[in-house]
Amino acid sequence: MKRDLVLEIVGITKHQYYYQRKGGKQGRRPSTTTNMYMEEDFLVDIPNENVVDDIKDIAADQDLDYGYHKMTFALMQLGYLINHKKV
């Protein structure tokens, strides 16, 4: 039987038939550092553990009930260049 006829009977396309999966994990690796402004335009890489410590310090205040968006802006006020998805 011809390839195209068999693929039509089985119900898959030629792309699915010839697909070869690439090895390894998909996507980008998670970052281990976060940028922080030390002076006006001077960026320094800070380990994520320090960012988590700062988040815990901010969240320790019982009067504040910050979600991730407000926490992002609080970290930006401290000088971090951080995205809300990372928080």
Chimera marker file (.cmm) of the C-alpha trace (Angstrom):
<marker_set name="trace">
<marker id="1" x="0.000" y="0.000" z="0.000" r="1" g="1" b="0" radius="0.5"/>
<marker id="2" x="1.079" y="3.543" z="-0.620" r="1" g="1" b="0" radius="0.5"/>
<marker id="3" x="2.068" y="5.729" z="2.300" r="1" g="1" b="0" radius="0.5"/>
<marker id="4" x="-0.585" y="8.379" z="1.715" r="1" g="1" b="0" radius="0.5"/>
<marker id="5" x="-3.376" y="5.790" z="1.586" r="1" g="1" b="0" radius="0.5"/>
<marker id="6" x="-2.220" y="4.111" z="4.807" r="1" g="1" b="0" radius="0.5"/>
<marker id="7" x="-1.938" y="7.476" z="6.589" r="1" g="1" b="0" radius="0.5"/>
<marker id="8" x="-5.435" y="8.400" z="5.437" r="1" g="1" b="0" radius="0.5"/>
<marker id="9" x="-6.831" y="5.107" z="6.757" r="1" g="1" b="0" radius="0.5"/>
<marker id="10" x="-5.037" y="5.485" z="10.092" r="1" g="1" b="0" radius="0.5"/>
<marker id="11" x="-6.068" y="9.133" z="10.340" r="1" g="1" b="0" radius="0.5"/>
<marker id="12" x="-2.717" y="10.851" z="10.817" r="1" g="1" b="0" radius="0.5"/>
<marker id="13" x="-0.869" y="13.389" z="8.704" r="1" g="1" b="0" radius="0.5"/>
<marker id="14" x="2.550" y="13.067" z="7.106" r="1" g="1" b="0" radius="0.5"/>
<marker id="15" x="3.882" y="15.574" z="9.645" r="1" g="1" b="0" radius="0.5"/>
<marker id="16" x="2.747" y="13.379" z="12.527" r="1" g="1" b="0" radius="0.5"/>
<marker id="17" x="4.199" y="10.284" z="10.873" r="1" g="1" b="0" radius="0.5"/>
<marker id="18" x="7.650" y="11.765" z="10.310" r="1" g="1" b="0" radius="0.5"/>
<marker id="19" x="7.858" y="13.741" z="13.583" r="1" g="1" b="0" radius="0.5"/>
<marker id="20" x="10.960" y="12.980" z="15.672" r="1" g="1" b="0" radius="0.5"/>
<marker id="21" x="10.996" y="14.302" z="19.191" r="1" g="1" b="0" radius="0.5"/>
<marker id="22" x="14.018" y="16.329" z="20.226" r="1" g="1" b="0" radius="0.5"/>
<marker id="23" x="15.828" y="15.222" z="23.367" r="1" g="1" b="0" radius="0.5"/>
<marker id="24" x="15.813" y="17.220" z="26.587" r="1" g="1" b="0" radius="0.5"/>
<marker id="25" x="13.310" y="19.308" z="28.463" r="1" g="1" b="0" radius="0.5"/>
<marker id="26" x="11.208" y="21.927" z="26.749" r="1" g="1" b="0" radius="0.5"/>
<marker id="27" x="11.290" y="25.614" z="27.622" r="1" g="1" b="0" radius="0.5"/>
<marker id="28" x="13.734" y="27.934" z="29.288" r="1" g="1" b="0" radius="0.5"/>
<marker id="29" x="15.542" y="27.113" z="32.475" r="1" g="1" b="0" radius="0.5"/>
<marker id="30" x="14.321" y="28.999" z="35.561" r="1" g="1" b="0" radius="0.5"/>
<marker id="31" x="16.431" y="31.999" z="36.441" r="1" g="1" b="0" radius="0.5"/>
<marker id="32" x="18.573" y="31.984" z="39.561" r="1" g="1" b="0" radius="0.5"/>
<marker id="33" x="19.108" y="35.742" z="39.839" r="1" g="1" b="0" radius="0.5"/>
<marker id="34" x="17.111" y="38.966" z="39.717" r="1" g="1" b="0" radius="0.5"/>
<marker id="35" x="18.311" y="42.384" z="38.600" r="1" g="1" b="0" radius="0.5"/>
<marker id="36" x="18.428" y="45.215" z="41.120" r="1" g="1" b="0" radius="0.5"/>
<marker id="37" x="19.266" y="48.893" z="40.637" r="1" g="1" b="0" radius="0.5"/>
<marker id="38" x="22.111" y="49.815" z="42.988" r="1" g="1" b="0" radius="0.5"/>
<marker id="39" x="22.627" y="53.317" z="41.661" r="1" g="1" b="0" radius="0.5"/>
<marker id="40" x="20.808" y="55.188" z="38.918" r="1" g="1" b="0" radius="0.5"/>
<marker id="41" x="21.471" y="52.952" z="35.905" r="1" g="1" b="0" radius="0.5"/>
<marker id="42" x="23.738" y="50.327" z="37.451" r="1" g="1" b="0" radius="0.5"/>
<marker id="43" x="22.194" y="46.829" z="37.515" r="1" g="1" b="0" radius="0.5"/>
<marker id="44" x="23.465" y="44.064" z="39.789" r="1" g="1" b="0" radius="0.5"/>
<marker id="45" x="22.403" y="40.409" z="39.784" r="1" g="1" b="0" radius="0.5"/>
<marker id="46" x="20.960" y="39.404" z="43.163" r="1" g="1" b="0" radius="0.5"/>
<marker id="47" x="20.300" y="35.726" z="44.028" r="1" g="1" b="0" radius="0.5"/>
<marker id="48" x="16.618" y="34.778" z="44.212" r="1" g="1" b="0" radius="0.5"/>
<marker id="49" x="17.056" y="33.730" z="47.854" r="1" g="1" b="0" radius="0.5"/>
<marker id="50" x="17.601" y="37.401" z="48.760" r="1" g="1" b="0" radius="0.5"/>
<marker id="51" x="14.423" y="38.355" z="46.911" r="1" g="1" b="0" radius="0.5"/>
<marker id="52" x="12.471" y="35.708" z="48.835" r="1" g="1" b="0" radius="0.5"/>
<marker id="53" x="13.871" y="37.083" z="52.097" r="1" g="1" b="0" radius="0.5"/>
<marker id="54" x="12.737" y="40.601" z="51.135" r="1" g="1" b="0" radius="0.5"/>
<marker id="55" x="9.272" y="39.261" z="50.250" r="1" g="1" b="0" radius="0.5"/>
<marker id="56" x="9.063" y="37.563" z="53.655" r="1" g="1" b="0" radius="0.5"/>
<marker id="57" x="10.111" y="40.810" z="55.363" r="1" g="1" b="0" radius="0.5"/>
<marker id="58" x="7.388" y="42.754" z="53.548" r="1" g="1" b="0" radius="0.5"/>
<marker id="59" x="4.769" y="40.066" z="54.211" r="1" g="1" b="0" radius="0.5"/>
<marker id="60" x="5.674" y="39.886" z="57.915" r="1" g="1" b="0" radius="0.5"/>
<marker id="61" x="3.696" y="43.074" z="58.570" r="1" g="1" b="0" radius="0.5"/>
<marker id="62" x="0.230" y="41.976" z="59.728" r="1" g="1" b="0" radius="0.5"/>
<marker id="63" x="-1.429" y="45.160" z="58.441" r="1" g="1" b="0" radius="0.5"/>
<marker id="64" x="-0.387" y="44.535" z="54.835" r="1" g="1" b="0" radius="0.5"/>
<marker id="65" x="-2.233" y="42.005" z="52.724" r="1" g="1" b="0" radius="0.5"/>
<marker id="66" x="-0.322" y="42.127" z="49.452" r="1" g="1" b="0" radius="0.5"/>
<marker id="67" x="-1.100" y="39.965" z="46.461" r="1" g="1" b="0" radius="0.5"/>
<marker id="68" x="1.511" y="39.323" z="43.832" r="1" g="1" b="0" radius="0.5"/>
<marker id="69" x="0.821" y="42.550" z="41.926" r="1" g="1" b="0" radius="0.5"/>
<marker id="70" x="1.206" y="44.796" z="44.966" r="1" g="1" b="0" radius="0.5"/>
<marker id="71" x="4.203" y="42.778" z="46.113" r="1" g="1" b="0" radius="0.5"/>
<marker id="72" x="5.794" y="43.346" z="42.711" r="1" g="1" b="0" radius="0.5"/>
<marker id="73" x="5.414" y="47.107" z="43.076" r="1" g="1" b="0" radius="0.5"/>
<marker id="74" x="6.740" y="46.984" z="46.646" r="1" g="1" b="0" radius="0.5"/>
<marker id="75" x="9.845" y="45.166" z="45.374" r="1" g="1" b="0" radius="0.5"/>
<marker id="76" x="10.200" y="47.684" z="42.552" r="1" g="1" b="0" radius="0.5"/>
<marker id="77" x="10.252" y="50.454" z="45.165" r="1" g="1" b="0" radius="0.5"/>
<marker id="78" x="13.156" y="48.638" z="46.812" r="1" g="1" b="0" radius="0.5"/>
<marker id="79" x="14.996" y="48.757" z="43.493" r="1" g="1" b="0" radius="0.5"/>
<marker id="80" x="14.320" y="45.341" z="41.985" r="1" g="1" b="0" radius="0.5"/>
<marker id="81" x="13.695" y="44.980" z="38.276" r="1" g="1" b="0" radius="0.5"/>
<marker id="82" x="11.189" y="42.150" z="38.594" r="1" g="1" b="0" radius="0.5"/>
<marker id="83" x="8.123" y="40.865" z="36.774" r="1" g="1" b="0" radius="0.5"/>
<marker id="84" x="4.839" y="39.990" z="38.505" r="1" g="1" b="0" radius="0.5"/>
<marker id="85" x="5.092" y="36.443" z="37.136" r="1" g="1" b="0" radius="0.5"/>
<marker id="86" x="8.356" y="35.888" z="38.989" r="1" g="1" b="0" radius="0.5"/>
<marker id="87" x="6.835" y="37.035" z="42.274" r="1" g="1" b="0" radius="0.5"/>
<link id1="1" id2="2" r="1" g="1" b="0" radius="0.2"/>
<link id1="2" id2="3" r="1" g="1" b="0" radius="0.2"/>
<link id1="3" id2="4" r="1" g="1" b="0" radius="0.2"/>
<link id1="4" id2="5" r="1" g="1" b="0" radius="0.2"/>
<link id1="5" id2="6" r="1" g="1" b="0" radius="0.2"/>
<link id1="6" id2="7" r="1" g="1" b="0" radius="0.2"/>
<link id1="7" id2="8" r="1" g="1" b="0" radius="0.2"/>
<link id1="8" id2="9" r="1" g="1" b="0" radius="0.2"/>
<link id1="9" id2="10" r="1" g="1" b="0" radius="0.2"/>
<link id1="10" id2="11" r="1" g="1" b="0" radius="0.2"/>
<link id1="11" id2="12" r="1" g="1" b="0" radius="0.2"/>
<link id1="12" id2="13" r="1" g="1" b="0" radius="0.2"/>
<link id1="13" id2="14" r="1" g="1" b="0" radius="0.2"/>
<link id1="14" id2="15" r="1" g="1" b="0" radius="0.2"/>
<link id1="15" id2="16" r="1" g="1" b="0" radius="0.2"/>
<link id1="16" id2="17" r="1" g="1" b="0" radius="0.2"/>
<link id1="17" id2="18" r="1" g="1" b="0" radius="0.2"/>
<link id1="18" id2="19" r="1" g="1" b="0" radius="0.2"/>
<link id1="19" id2="20" r="1" g="1" b="0" radius="0.2"/>
<link id1="20" id2="21" r="1" g="1" b="0" radius="0.2"/>
<link id1="21" id2="22" r="1" g="1" b="0" radius="0.2"/>
<link id1="22" id2="23" r="1" g="1" b="0" radius="0.2"/>
<link id1="23" id2="24" r="1" g="1" b="0" radius="0.2"/>
<link id1="24" id2="25" r="1" g="1" b="0" radius="0.2"/>
<link id1="25" id2="26" r="1" g="1" b="0" radius="0.2"/>
<link id1="26" id2="27" r="1" g="1" b="0" radius="0.2"/>
<link id1="27" id2="28" r="1" g="1" b="0" radius="0.2"/>
<link id1="28" id2="29" r="1" g="1" b="0" radius="0.2"/>
<link id1="29" id2="30" r="1" g="1" b="0" radius="0.2"/>
<link id1="30" id2="31" r="1" g="1" b="0" radius="0.2"/>
<link id1="31" id2="32" r="1" g="1" b="0" radius="0.2"/>
<link id1="32" id2="33" r="1" g="1" b="0" radius="0.2"/>
<link id1="33" id2="34" r="1" g="1" b="0" radius="0.2"/>
<link id1="34" id2="35" r="1" g="1" b="0" radius="0.2"/>
<link id1="35" id2="36" r="1" g="1" b="0" radius="0.2"/>
<link id1="36" id2="37" r="1" g="1" b="0" radius="0.2"/>
<link id1="37" id2="38" r="1" g="1" b="0" radius="0.2"/>
<link id1="38" id2="39" r="1" g="1" b="0" radius="0.2"/>
<link id1="39" id2="40" r="1" g="1" b="0" radius="0.2"/>
<link id1="40" id2="41" r="1" g="1" b="0" radius="0.2"/>
<link id1="41" id2="42" r="1" g="1" b="0" radius="0.2"/>
<link id1="42" id2="43" r="1" g="1" b="0" radius="0.2"/>
<link id1="43" id2="44" r="1" g="1" b="0" radius="0.2"/>
<link id1="44" id2="45" r="1" g="1" b="0" radius="0.2"/>
<link id1="45" id2="46" r="1" g="1" b="0" radius="0.2"/>
<link id1="46" id2="47" r="1" g="1" b="0" radius="0.2"/>
<link id1="47" id2="48" r="1" g="1" b="0" radius="0.2"/>
<link id1="48" id2="49" r="1" g="1" b="0" radius="0.2"/>
<link id1="49" id2="50" r="1" g="1" b="0" radius="0.2"/>
<link id1="50" id2="51" r="1" g="1" b="0" radius="0.2"/>
<link id1="51" id2="52" r="1" g="1" b="0" radius="0.2"/>
<link id1="52" id2="53" r="1" g="1" b="0" radius="0.2"/>
<link id1="53" id2="54" r="1" g="1" b="0" radius="0.2"/>
<link id1="54" id2="55" r="1" g="1" b="0" radius="0.2"/>
<link id1="55" id2="56" r="1" g="1" b="0" radius="0.2"/>
<link id1="56" id2="57" r="1" g="1" b="0" radius="0.2"/>
<link id1="57" id2="58" r="1" g="1" b="0" radius="0.2"/>
<link id1="58" id2="59" r="1" g="1" b="0" radius="0.2"/>
<link id1="59" id2="60" r="1" g="1" b="0" radius="0.2"/>
<link id1="60" id2="61" r="1" g="1" b="0" radius="0.2"/>
<link id1="61" id2="62" r="1" g="1" b="0" radius="0.2"/>
<link id1="62" id2="63" r="1" g="1" b="0" radius="0.2"/>
<link id1="63" id2="64" r="1" g="1" b="0" radius="0.2"/>
<link id1="64" id2="65" r="1" g="1" b="0" radius="0.2"/>
<link id1="65" id2="66" r="1" g="1" b="0" radius="0.2"/>
<link id1="66" id2="67" r="1" g="1" b="0" radius="0.2"/>
<link id1="67" id2="68" r="1" g="1" b="0" radius="0.2"/>
<link id1="68" id2="69" r="1" g="1" b="0" radius="0.2"/>
<link id1="69" id2="70" r="1" g="1" b="0" radius="0.2"/>
<link id1="70" id2="71" r="1" g="1" b="0" radius="0.2"/>
<link id1="71" id2="72" r="1" g="1" b="0" radius="0.2"/>
<link id1="72" id2="73" r="1" g="1" b="0" radius="0.2"/>
<link id1="73" id2="74" r="1" g="1" b="0" radius="0.2"/>
<link id1="74" id2="75" r="1" g="1" b="0" radius="0.2"/>
<link id1="75" id2="76" r="1" g="1" b="0" radius="0.2"/>
<link id1="76" id2="77" r="1" g="1" b="0" radius="0.2"/>
<link id1="77" id2="78" r="1" g="1" b="0" radius="0.2"/>
<link id1="78" id2="79" r="1" g="1" b="0" radius="0.2"/>
<link id1="79" id2="80" r="1" g="1" b="0" radius="0.2"/>
<link id1="80" id2="81" r="1" g="1" b="0" radius="0.2"/>
<link id1="81" id2="82" r="1" g="1" b="0" radius="0.2"/>
<link id1="82" id2="83" r="1" g="1" b="0" radius="0.2"/>
<link id1="83" id2="84" r="1" g="1" b="0" radius="0.2"/>
<link id1="84" id2="85" r="1" g="1" b="0" radius="0.2"/>
<link id1="85" id2="86" r="1" g="1" b="0" radius="0.2"/>
<link id1="86" id2="87" r="1" g="1" b="0" radius="0.2"/>
</marker_set>
